[in-house]
Amino acid sequence: MTKRLLAMLMAMGLAAGLAGCNTLAGAGKDIQQGGEAVEDAARDVQSSY
């Protein structure tokens, strides 16, 4: 029973850790795309002067 519980807890911890990594990777991509949009807008404004 104890081994089974420990295995379940380890599996749940691993799943939570992997989900957290994917969430952070997705947030990083979103932030990067936002930064690229700001850069593009700045270039447009700069070229209009």
SULZI-V182514 format. One record per residue. N is the residue number from 0. RES is the residue in one letter. SS is DSSP state (H for helix, E for strand, C for the rest). D_FIRST is the distance of its C-alpha to the first C-alpha in whole Angstrom. Layout:
n = <N:N>
res = <RES:RES>
ss = <SS:SS>
d_first = <D_FIRST:D_FIRST>
This chain:
n = <0:1:2:3:4:5:6:7:8:9:10:11:12:13:14:15:16:17:18:19:20:21:22:23:24:25:26:27:28:29:30:31:32:33:34:35:36:37:38:39:40:41:42:43:44:45:46:47:48>
res = <M:T:K:R:L:L:A:M:L:M:A:M:G:L:A:A:G:L:A:G:C:N:T:L:A:G:A:G:K:D:I:Q:Q:G:G:E:A:V:E:D:A:A:R:D:V:Q:S:S:Y>
ss = <C:H:H:H:H:H:H:H:H:H:H:H:H:H:H:H:H:H:H:H:H:H:H:H:H:H:H:H:H:H:H:H:H:H:H:H:H:H:H:H:H:H:H:H:H:H:H:H:C>
d_first = <0:4:6:5:6:9:10:11:12:14:15:17:18:20:21:23:24:26:27:29:30:32:33:35:36:38:39:41:42:44:45:47:48:50:51:53:54:56:57:59:60:62:63:65:66:67:69:71:73>
